[in-house]
Amino acid sequence: MKTIVFRCENEEYAIPVNQVVSIEKIGKINPIPHLPTYLVGFTRIRGELIPILDFNIILYNKPTTDSLARIIVLNTNVVNYGLVVSEAKEILDFLDEDIQQVGLVNYSQTKYFTAVANLENRMITIVNPDVLINSLEGIREIIDYLHHLLKEEKEMNS
């Protein structure tokens, strides 16, 4: 399994590389009032309007402030979105024997943790971007709002 490894706080996480569109520096993000705290706002990346979620807020209830912070743009079955992380570190290939299924997948707050890669001197939690986006409170309304914005934009340009 080929993954992108990233850091939030002092922990390492990984996302399957086949769902990563790009890794971007943090640029201008337009905040939108009254949205859940994990949603930083919307931004355009390569012409596409995408919601930006802060993984540190989702996990630790603290905004990402690291100078190495990046946005990992993810492609999911619901919507493309950006995930702000403390640092995008490396691409790693995990062997099947390195990966252990997590007993916590039944825990409703962390359904998106699908497995743990247990390496010699580090443990990396594997995150499923599809489960993550579908498990966040209020995300349905946000995705509907995004689709509404995109539809308006298309109508204005035609």
C-alpha positions, -999 to 999 in steps of 0.1 A, spaced: 0 0 0 16 33 -12 7 62 11 15 99 18 27 102 54 19 135 72 21 148 108 -5 165 130 8 175 165 34 148 172 16 119 156 21 105 121 -8 96 98 -10 82 63 -35 85 34 -35 62 3 -16 80 -24 -42 71 -50 -67 95 -33 -42 124 -32 -46 150 -60 -18 173 -48 0 188 -18 -2 225 -17 12 254 4 -14 272 23 -26 302 4 -57 324 6 -86 306 22 -120 324 23 -136 318 57 -173 314 59 -191 323 91 -212 299 112 -196 268 98 -182 240 119 -148 249 134 -130 221 115 -140 239 82 -114 266 77 -132 279 45 -131 275 8 -102 281 -17 -95 276 -53 -69 251 -62 -62 247 -100 -94 265 -107 -116 242 -85 -134 255 -55 -128 231 -26 -136 231 11 -106 232 34 -107 211 66 -81 214 94 -72 179 106 -56 193 138 -90 207 148 -108 174 139 -83 154 160 -71 178 188 -95 208 187 -65 231 180 -59 249 147 -28 241 126 -2 268 131 30 250 119 52 268 94 55 235 75 17 232 73 4 220 39 -30 213 23 -34 177 11 -60 178 -17 -80 146 -16 -103 130 -42 -132 111 -26 -165 96 -37 -184 126 -23 -163 157 -29 -127 168 -34 -114 186 -3 -83 199 12 -70 186 45 -47 210 64 -19 191 82 11 201 102 36 187 78 35 165 47 65 142 53 71 114 27 57 87 5 59 53 21 50 18 8 36 -4 36 39 -41 33 8 -62 42 26 -75 73 32 -40 86 -5 -32 87 -28 -41 115 -65 -34 115 -75 -10 143 -99 -22 170 -111 14 173 -128 14 139 -161 8 157 -155 39 179 -178 65 163 -154 94 166 -126 77 147 -142 55 121 -118 70 96 -88 53 112 -88 21 93 -55 6 103 -21 11 119 12 6 102 35 -8 129 71 -1 117 103 -8 136 105 26 153 72 43 145 35 38 144 15 54 116 -23 56 117 -39 51 83 -68 74 75 -96 67 50 -104 101 33 -139 88 22 -149 78 57 -134 110 72 -155 133 50 -186 113 55 -182 111 93 -180 148 101 -209 165 117 -226 190 94 -206 180 63 -238 171 42 -250 207 44 -216 220 35 -213 197 5 -248 208 -6 -237 244 -2 -206 238 -23 -226 222 -51 -250 252 -50 -220 276 -53 -205 256 -82 -239 255 -100 -243 293 -96 -207 298 -109 -214 276 -139 -246 296 -147 -227 329 -144 -200 317 -168 -224 304 -194 
